[in-house]
Amino acid sequence: MQQSHFDVRSLAFLSIYAALIFVSIQFFRIPLGAQFVHLGNALVVIAFLLFGLYQGFLAAAVGLAVFDLLNGYAAEIPVILLEAAAVGLVVYLVYDRLFQEKDQPLQILTVAVGAALIKILLNLVRYALINILAANLPLDQALLASIDKIAGTFGSAAVTVIAVPILYPILKRGLQTFRLPFRTK
């Protein structure tokens, strides 16, 4: 999907992929603390790998936003989209720039680890700021309270590190087999 515009086929497939992100979070999640563990973050990383920065963000944003809208998390959508953009930027910098889109297993694993770490860091900072501003906690207590709050993020990060190297080659092969739109490199 290197073209600068969206054709109907590309939009249709990105919509299906966004639905896959939504379904993976909606129906396949495990509660853990105040959050839950799910496959959605791994599919977001794969979206950036398969479709590139812009189209990957579109698929991720729609899938994540639909989940949040339908599950009472509408107020979280701007933050979730910023986190998805940050994950996309990490994937872009590591996969596109550093590894020059080479699909070696170790490189894909490195991308998954980088994306998982940035997601953990962003959640930690987010909840620490909330604890500092809303609960007036000192920084050390705010960070400790944040670690407890993001148990699900740690679980989803582990799922991302495991699932991305497994699912990415399968989904890429499927796109190639059915001649569906994705990166040409």
Backbone bond lengths (Angstrom), bond angles and torsions (degrees), N, CA, C in turn:
res aa  C-N    CA-C-N  psi(-1)  N-CA   C-N-CA  omega(-1)  CA-C   N-CA-C  phi
1 M - - - 1.451 - - 1.515 109.54 -
2 Q 1.288 117.25 59.45 1.453 121.49 -178.60 1.531 111.61 -87.54
3 Q 1.334 118.37 -8.20 1.450 119.53 -178.44 1.523 110.39 -66.82
4 S 1.334 116.02 158.74 1.457 120.60 -176.12 1.525 111.78 -89.47
5 H 1.313 118.71 -3.48 1.458 121.49 179.43 1.530 108.98 -126.52
6 F 1.306 114.87 168.13 1.460 120.43 178.48 1.517 108.65 -104.14
7 D 1.313 117.10 126.48 1.452 119.12 170.73 1.529 107.99 -95.06
8 V 1.301 117.08 171.33 1.462 121.52 -175.31 1.530 110.73 -60.90
9 R 1.292 116.97 -41.19 1.469 120.77 -179.31 1.534 111.05 -62.52
10 S 1.320 116.30 -43.21 1.464 120.51 179.13 1.527 110.90 -64.58
11 L 1.317 116.75 -45.75 1.460 120.30 179.00 1.528 111.52 -62.78
12 A 1.309 116.31 -39.37 1.466 119.54 179.06 1.522 110.40 -64.05
13 F 1.312 117.19 -43.88 1.456 118.40 -178.92 1.524 111.72 -70.33
14 L 1.326 117.55 -39.17 1.462 119.60 176.32 1.528 110.51 -61.78
15 S 1.314 117.23 -35.68 1.466 121.12 176.70 1.524 111.25 -65.02
16 I 1.309 116.65 -41.77 1.469 120.63 177.43 1.526 109.89 -63.82
17 Y 1.319 116.96 -40.96 1.458 120.02 179.19 1.530 110.71 -66.62
18 A 1.327 117.28 -39.67 1.473 120.61 175.79 1.525 109.89 -60.34
19 A 1.329 116.75 -40.79 1.471 120.49 177.28 1.527 110.75 -63.42
20 L 1.317 117.50 -36.52 1.469 121.30 177.19 1.532 110.25 -62.79
21 I 1.312 117.52 -41.70 1.469 121.08 176.87 1.528 109.72 -61.07
22 F 1.332 115.88 -47.97 1.462 120.30 179.73 1.533 111.11 -58.73
23 V 1.314 117.24 -50.43 1.470 121.52 -177.01 1.528 110.86 -62.40
24 S 1.328 117.02 -38.15 1.466 119.58 -178.50 1.524 111.76 -65.20
25 I 1.328 117.20 -31.18 1.462 120.10 178.31 1.529 110.63 -85.03
26 Q 1.318 116.19 -42.45 1.462 121.21 -175.25 1.529 112.56 -64.18
27 F 1.304 116.85 -43.21 1.460 120.09 -169.97 1.527 114.90 -109.89
28 F 1.310 117.34 -14.26 1.467 120.31 -177.52 1.519 110.42 -126.07
29 R 1.323 115.88 67.91 1.466 120.90 -179.62 1.519 109.41 -131.00
30 I 1.321 113.94 150.03 1.462 121.46 -179.58 1.525 107.59 -121.78
31 P 1.343 117.98 117.70 1.468 119.11 178.65 1.535 111.41 -60.91
32 L 1.312 115.62 136.78 1.460 121.84 177.08 1.521 107.87 -148.75
33 G 1.312 116.43 106.68 1.457 120.78 -175.21 1.508 110.15 64.80
34 A 1.325 116.36 -137.06 1.459 121.63 -179.67 1.533 112.03 -81.74
35 Q 1.316 117.43 -7.78 1.460 121.97 -178.21 1.530 109.44 -119.01
36 F 1.311 115.79 -162.44 1.456 120.23 174.32 1.518 109.79 -147.54
37 V 1.325 114.53 156.54 1.465 122.22 178.42 1.526 106.88 -92.07
38 H 1.316 116.15 135.64 1.467 120.08 -178.69 1.528 110.59 -153.86
39 L 1.314 114.91 170.54 1.460 122.70 -178.64 1.529 112.61 -90.53
40 G 1.329 117.26 -6.51 1.463 121.04 -174.50 1.511 114.48 -57.20
41 N 1.328 117.63 -42.48 1.475 119.63 -179.47 1.522 111.22 -63.98
42 A 1.323 117.08 -38.21 1.466 120.15 177.46 1.527 110.36 -63.11
43 L 1.333 116.66 -41.50 1.466 119.81 179.05 1.526 111.89 -68.64
44 V 1.322 117.24 -29.43 1.466 120.53 174.34 1.531 109.56 -65.00
45 V 1.320 117.11 -46.29 1.470 120.56 178.08 1.527 109.97 -59.78
46 I 1.319 116.62 -44.34 1.469 120.66 179.58 1.523 110.86 -64.14
47 A 1.336 117.84 -35.27 1.473 120.57 176.82 1.525 110.61 -58.62
48 F 1.333 116.60 -43.98 1.462 119.89 178.55 1.534 111.14 -66.57
49 L 1.336 116.85 -37.37 1.461 119.65 178.42 1.532 111.16 -67.15
50 L 1.320 116.75 -42.68 1.466 120.64 -176.30 1.522 113.51 -75.96
51 F 1.331 116.62 -40.96 1.462 120.13 -168.70 1.513 115.02 -112.41
52 G 1.326 117.93 -6.15 1.450 120.35 -178.51 1.525 111.32 88.46
53 L 1.315 115.20 -179.43 1.462 121.20 -171.58 1.527 112.99 -64.18
54 Y 1.310 118.48 -51.48 1.465 120.68 -172.70 1.524 112.75 -75.62
55 Q 1.326 117.10 -51.73 1.459 119.29 179.89 1.526 111.09 -67.66
56 G 1.323 116.84 -34.59 1.466 120.64 176.57 1.515 110.60 -63.49
57 F 1.338 116.80 -41.93 1.460 119.98 177.92 1.526 110.88 -64.58
58 L 1.317 117.20 -39.76 1.470 120.33 179.08 1.524 110.79 -59.68
59 A 1.328 117.11 -48.75 1.466 120.62 179.41 1.523 110.92 -62.82
60 A 1.326 116.81 -44.50 1.466 121.04 -179.83 1.524 111.08 -64.04
61 A 1.319 116.69 -45.78 1.465 120.98 -177.06 1.524 111.23 -61.88
62 V 1.306 117.10 -44.15 1.467 119.90 -179.28 1.525 110.37 -66.44
63 G 1.330 117.59 -47.83 1.468 120.48 -179.42 1.519 112.95 -60.85
64 L 1.327 116.60 -45.39 1.464 120.98 -179.63 1.524 111.59 -69.13
65 A 1.331 117.25 -42.06 1.466 120.88 -178.37 1.522 111.44 -66.51
66 V 1.309 117.84 -40.21 1.473 120.07 178.38 1.525 109.65 -62.64
67 F 1.331 117.43 -43.36 1.460 119.24 177.26 1.529 110.39 -59.24
68 D 1.312 116.69 -49.23 1.466 120.38 -177.89 1.531 112.00 -62.42
69 L 1.324 117.10 -42.00 1.465 120.37 178.68 1.529 112.35 -61.96
70 L 1.304 116.58 -41.79 1.465 120.74 -175.95 1.522 113.68 -81.62
71 N 1.316 118.10 -8.40 1.458 120.69 -175.78 1.527 113.84 -122.22
72 G 1.320 117.04 17.82 1.456 120.42 174.66 1.513 115.51 80.36
73 Y 1.317 117.45 19.58 1.462 120.68 179.78 1.531 111.88 -112.94
74 A 1.329 117.65 28.79 1.468 120.81 -175.78 1.522 112.35 -57.00
75 A 1.320 117.50 -36.20 1.464 120.34 179.95 1.528 112.30 -65.65
76 E 1.310 116.69 -20.84 1.470 121.66 -178.62 1.536 113.10 -84.49
77 I 1.320 117.30 -12.62 1.470 120.26 -172.39 1.531 112.99 -55.70
78 P 1.325 121.06 -47.72 1.475 118.36 -179.75 1.529 113.11 -58.39
79 V 1.331 116.80 -41.33 1.467 120.31 179.95 1.522 110.29 -67.43
80 I 1.327 116.90 -42.85 1.467 121.11 -179.95 1.532 110.29 -62.50
81 L 1.325 116.50 -39.90 1.466 119.25 179.26 1.522 111.66 -68.85
82 L 1.328 117.31 -36.38 1.469 119.94 174.57 1.528 110.66 -63.96
83 E 1.334 116.38 -40.84 1.469 119.76 177.17 1.530 110.42 -63.62
84 A 1.334 117.02 -42.30 1.467 119.92 178.37 1.524 110.58 -62.94
85 A 1.331 116.95 -40.06 1.467 120.07 177.54 1.524 110.94 -63.43
86 A 1.335 116.85 -40.25 1.467 120.18 178.42 1.519 110.92 -65.15
87 V 1.334 116.92 -41.27 1.470 120.47 176.31 1.531 109.36 -62.02
88 G 1.328 116.18 -44.07 1.467 120.01 178.04 1.513 112.30 -60.47
89 L 1.315 116.57 -38.67 1.465 120.54 178.10 1.522 110.82 -65.00
90 V 1.328 117.20 -41.13 1.474 120.81 176.96 1.522 110.02 -62.58
91 V 1.326 116.77 -45.97 1.470 120.03 178.58 1.524 109.69 -60.10
92 Y 1.315 116.60 -45.06 1.464 120.76 179.56 1.526 111.29 -59.78
93 L 1.335 116.76 -49.26 1.462 120.03 -177.12 1.527 112.05 -65.30
94 V 1.319 116.93 -40.84 1.464 119.89 -176.94 1.527 110.84 -80.25
95 Y 1.333 117.17 -53.37 1.470 121.02 -174.48 1.530 112.08 -74.49
96 D 1.321 116.27 -51.43 1.463 119.28 -175.20 1.526 112.24 -75.37
97 R 1.317 116.35 -48.62 1.457 119.49 -173.55 1.530 113.17 -85.50
98 L 1.322 117.23 -53.33 1.459 120.61 -175.97 1.534 111.39 -71.48
99 F 1.333 115.89 -50.97 1.473 120.02 -176.05 1.529 113.02 -93.56
100 Q 1.301 118.46 -3.20 1.457 124.38 178.28 1.528 112.52 50.46
101 E 1.347 115.24 44.83 1.463 124.73 174.67 1.529 113.64 61.26
102 K 1.310 117.90 29.39 1.461 121.04 175.57 1.522 108.84 -83.44
103 D 1.312 116.00 133.62 1.464 121.86 -173.05 1.530 113.84 -98.46
104 Q 1.294 117.69 40.06 1.460 120.19 176.31 1.534 109.03 -74.63
105 P 1.330 118.25 143.39 1.472 120.73 -176.81 1.531 114.03 -54.13
106 L 1.323 118.34 -41.72 1.461 120.52 -179.81 1.527 110.99 -65.14
107 Q 1.322 116.90 -36.38 1.461 119.99 178.89 1.529 111.14 -69.20
108 I 1.310 117.65 -39.98 1.468 121.08 177.72 1.526 109.57 -66.36
109 L 1.328 117.52 -39.51 1.460 121.00 176.41 1.536 110.37 -62.63
110 T 1.323 117.15 -40.89 1.461 121.41 178.27 1.525 111.02 -62.49
111 V 1.321 116.77 -41.51 1.465 121.28 176.77 1.531 109.60 -61.16
112 A 1.333 117.00 -45.20 1.466 121.29 -179.59 1.527 111.05 -62.35
113 V 1.319 117.24 -43.18 1.468 121.19 179.12 1.530 110.02 -63.99
114 G 1.332 117.07 -44.62 1.464 120.33 178.29 1.517 112.20 -60.64
115 A 1.328 116.86 -43.58 1.466 120.85 178.98 1.530 110.85 -65.47
116 A 1.330 117.29 -41.05 1.471 121.07 178.88 1.526 110.75 -64.17
117 L 1.315 116.98 -42.72 1.465 120.40 -179.98 1.522 112.22 -65.48
118 I 1.328 117.55 -40.43 1.465 118.70 179.64 1.523 110.13 -67.55
119 K 1.327 117.89 -35.47 1.470 120.95 177.49 1.536 110.33 -64.56
120 I 1.334 117.37 -43.22 1.469 121.03 177.18 1.531 110.10 -62.33
121 L 1.311 116.89 -47.91 1.463 121.31 -179.16 1.527 111.72 -59.94
122 L 1.322 116.75 -45.31 1.466 120.01 -179.45 1.523 111.75 -63.92
123 N 1.327 117.04 -41.30 1.466 119.80 178.22 1.521 111.00 -66.77
124 L 1.308 116.77 -39.46 1.463 120.83 178.41 1.531 110.51 -61.54
125 V 1.308 116.81 -47.45 1.464 121.28 178.89 1.525 110.79 -64.06
126 R 1.312 116.21 -43.66 1.469 121.12 -179.48 1.525 111.65 -57.17
127 Y 1.332 116.42 -52.11 1.460 119.35 -177.26 1.530 112.13 -74.19
128 A 1.307 117.66 -28.62 1.475 119.38 174.29 1.528 109.96 -64.78
129 L 1.323 117.23 -43.96 1.467 120.19 177.40 1.526 111.58 -61.73
130 I 1.325 115.98 -41.63 1.472 119.40 177.54 1.527 109.63 -61.29
131 N 1.331 116.59 -44.38 1.468 120.06 179.71 1.523 112.77 -65.48
132 I 1.304 117.02 -35.30 1.472 120.55 178.88 1.525 110.23 -71.85
133 L 1.330 116.14 -46.76 1.461 120.12 -174.18 1.530 112.99 -78.88
134 A 1.324 116.80 -43.04 1.471 119.77 -175.14 1.525 112.47 -86.81
135 A 1.333 117.16 -41.19 1.470 120.45 -176.27 1.529 112.46 -99.59
136 N 1.332 116.26 -3.82 1.466 121.65 178.67 1.536 112.57 57.29
137 L 1.328 115.41 37.60 1.461 120.37 178.81 1.527 110.36 -84.46
138 P 1.333 117.47 148.50 1.474 119.08 171.47 1.532 109.53 -67.75
139 L 1.308 116.23 160.82 1.460 121.77 -173.20 1.524 112.94 -53.89
140 D 1.325 118.85 -47.24 1.463 120.35 -177.07 1.528 111.55 -62.80
141 Q 1.320 118.07 -41.99 1.459 121.04 178.03 1.531 111.50 -69.80
142 A 1.321 115.99 -36.55 1.465 120.56 178.19 1.523 110.81 -62.90
143 L 1.337 116.92 -41.89 1.467 120.91 178.34 1.526 111.37 -66.20
144 L 1.326 117.43 -43.14 1.471 120.36 177.88 1.521 111.69 -62.17
145 A 1.325 116.94 -43.96 1.461 120.76 178.06 1.527 110.39 -63.95
146 S 1.322 116.99 -34.64 1.466 121.35 179.72 1.518 111.63 -67.64
147 I 1.321 116.84 -40.28 1.467 120.41 179.36 1.521 109.98 -60.24
148 D 1.321 116.79 -41.40 1.458 120.49 177.68 1.528 110.92 -64.67
149 K 1.313 117.44 -36.62 1.464 122.91 -177.07 1.521 112.27 -70.02
150 I 1.333 118.66 -28.95 1.471 120.69 -171.90 1.521 113.58 -103.55
151 A 1.312 117.77 31.64 1.471 120.25 177.26 1.522 111.50 -56.02
152 G 1.330 116.73 -40.73 1.458 120.67 178.72 1.513 112.93 -63.65
153 T 1.332 116.12 -33.46 1.464 120.60 177.84 1.528 110.25 -64.47
154 F 1.336 116.84 -41.56 1.467 119.92 176.98 1.528 110.65 -61.95
155 G 1.332 115.96 -42.31 1.463 119.88 178.73 1.511 112.34 -64.73
156 S 1.330 116.59 -45.03 1.471 120.10 178.74 1.523 111.37 -66.69
157 A 1.329 117.21 -32.36 1.465 120.62 176.43 1.527 110.13 -64.63
158 A 1.343 116.55 -42.30 1.469 120.06 177.16 1.525 110.30 -62.77
159 V 1.329 116.64 -42.29 1.470 120.57 177.75 1.523 109.92 -61.08
160 T 1.330 117.12 -40.94 1.464 121.21 179.21 1.525 111.10 -61.34
161 V 1.317 116.59 -46.48 1.473 120.97 -178.29 1.530 110.76 -63.06
162 I 1.313 117.25 -35.14 1.469 120.91 179.68 1.524 111.43 -80.72
163 A 1.343 117.20 -44.89 1.460 121.17 -170.40 1.528 114.44 -77.14
164 V 1.323 117.75 -37.17 1.467 119.32 -175.23 1.540 112.01 -59.55
165 P 1.348 119.53 -49.93 1.471 118.19 179.87 1.538 113.47 -64.62
166 I 1.323 117.36 -22.84 1.467 120.66 178.97 1.529 110.71 -84.70
167 L 1.339 117.06 -49.63 1.464 121.07 -172.84 1.524 114.02 -79.59
168 Y 1.318 117.77 -33.23 1.468 119.33 -177.04 1.533 112.97 -56.69
169 P 1.337 119.71 -50.86 1.472 117.72 -179.85 1.528 112.69 -63.64
170 I 1.324 116.90 -33.46 1.468 120.48 179.50 1.528 110.12 -66.73
171 L 1.325 116.71 -48.38 1.465 120.04 -179.85 1.529 111.45 -66.64
172 K 1.314 117.05 -37.54 1.468 119.61 178.53 1.533 110.50 -64.60
173 R 1.321 116.12 -43.65 1.466 120.33 177.44 1.525 110.79 -61.67
174 G 1.332 116.78 -40.43 1.463 120.68 177.40 1.516 112.05 -61.93
175 L 1.317 116.79 -41.81 1.467 120.03 177.78 1.522 110.71 -63.65
176 Q 1.312 116.58 -41.43 1.466 120.50 179.35 1.525 110.71 -66.15
177 T 1.320 117.75 -43.66 1.456 122.32 -178.31 1.522 111.72 -60.14
178 F 1.317 116.04 -43.87 1.464 120.36 -177.11 1.524 113.06 -94.74
179 R 1.351 115.16 9.30 1.465 122.01 177.94 1.527 111.99 53.03
180 L 1.314 114.36 41.70 1.455 120.07 177.25 1.525 108.99 -88.20
181 P 1.315 116.82 155.92 1.473 120.12 -174.17 1.531 112.69 -70.60
182 F 1.308 115.07 135.20 1.462 123.13 173.23 1.517 107.23 -163.74
183 R 1.308 116.70 -177.26 1.466 119.99 178.61 1.522 109.79 -53.45
184 T 1.306 115.50 147.83 1.464 117.79 176.80 1.505 111.59 -91.34
185 K 1.321 118.23 -16.46 1.475 120.98 179.23 1.499 109.78 -94.38
